[in-house]
């Protein structure tokens, strides 16, 4: 639906919370995608996480400051096979700027722990070839059916993201070389 003159519309900011690990995401049509969104590889037929990610990347403006944030299940940070290959390609292209691990049971319909992955077309020089990994799993308010992030939690996470520096037991700037040694996983 977001087409302009038959081409994908492009945005400076792309933000989404797609369904976790969607089965039947349209894999049968992806190999012949008219918009060539699957540049980094075809996701598994039963896990649509990286289909959404690649669609979002294709929707990012090619200009320097475009960026995106996507909520994913934490499994997308370390699963192997096709997803591992896609994640590796994104890392090698230096698109992933930050990974923020969240507490379980924050999202309606799933008790899984999620994460926010921030990607940027062109990182600032000081952030290039690095990924900020934030463990925000202890930040939540217990609810009856679902947990919640409070404003104070969000403010702290954003402050760490903006600072882009190590915070003992909370945030770590990790080089792509270190990530490569860990098999290109981003496990918190």
Secondary structure, DSSP 8 states (H G I E B T S, - for coil): --EETTEE--BSEEEE---TT-SSSSHHHHTT-TT---TT----TT--HHHHHHHHHHTB-SSTT-EEEEEEEGGGGT--HHHHHHHHHHHHTT-EEEEEEEEET-STT--SEEEEEEEESS--GGGTTEEEEEE-TT--B--SSS-B--HHHHHHHHHHHHHTS-BTTTEEEEEHHHHHHTTT----
